[in-house]
Amino acid sequence: MRKTKLSAILGAGILASLVLTGCAEGAPPAAGGGEEGTTTGEAPVFDVATDVTIEGSPTFDKITAAGGKVVVGVKEDQPNLGYLDAVTGERTGFDVDVARWMAASLGVSDENIEFKAIPSANREQAIINGDIDYYVGTYSITDKRKDQIDFAGPYFETGQGLLVGADSEITGVDDLSAETNVCSATGSTPIQNIREKYPEVKTTEFEKYSECVEALINGQVDAVTTDEAILIGYAAQNPEALKVVGEPFSTELYGIGLAKGDDALRDHFNTTLEEGGDVWQSIFDYNLGSSGTTVSQPAPDRY
């Protein structure tokens, strides 16, 4: 596996010691032995803004009318990105902290954030229905989705990859065939990419990526596909059974999903991202560590 922005998530915080070339052979155990992965350094601190006004934002008006409470859609089964500890109830990860950062920019403190897990297939509808105020959870920006909702960002760049069993002979996407079964989350960009670019390949869908990983371990599918950022987290959890193979075969830009036409809120979030480079880096360093490669925050797209 080559060194890129994606490889930076193989840092010391997730794995005790990992060379990038070892990724295709199975990663060493997660530091500290925790299934959810580990963090590094000091937790990022978010200064809660005061006297915030966002004229022309229906979402901000809704948050204000709710007494300064915000509802944020997230993932909860992606180690070091969006994860819920079932024992402690603590939510952690890069995306979760980005969600907290955006809330703080709106003047909302952590205790006034309600996190709501939304399956990939239901994200657009949850935003359209007003079930959530915005969504932060490995949410790839696509033109099709922009027909229904808007995106702030991107705030992270990654690419689609493959997770296979440790003994698998699959070495990359070119090894996929009519004899292989690839799993991904219902409604996700990765499953759509496989169907469009590799129509002969069998596909299986589950609501969560963690269900796909379980199916892979149980021998029900031959590979799991989604963003490498997610797959490497799973490989780090179970290096004896799983490995990430091949080169990424797409570019995915993660954005903050919000209501269509709420240009004022989108502009506010983009400004927060643009002016908060140090905050972004602290979130990355804490949750995803450092592998010695250069990691750059992407510039928001002010479309």
Secondary structure, 3 states (H helix, E strand, C coil): CCCCCHHHHHCCCCECCCCHHHHHHCCCCEHHHCCCCCCCCCCCCCCCCCCCCCCCCHHHHHHHHCCCCEEEEECCEECCCEEECCCCCCEECHHHHHHHHHHHHCCCCHHHEEEEECCHHHHHHHHHHCCCCEECCCCECCHHHHCCEEEEEEEEEECEEEEEECCCCCCCHHHCCCCCEEEEECCCHHHHHHHHHCCCCEEEEECCHHHHHHHHHCCCCCEEEEEHHHHHHHHHHCCCCEEEECCCCCCEEEEEEEECCCHHHHHHHHHHHHHCHHHHHHHHHHHHCCCCCCCCCCCCCCC
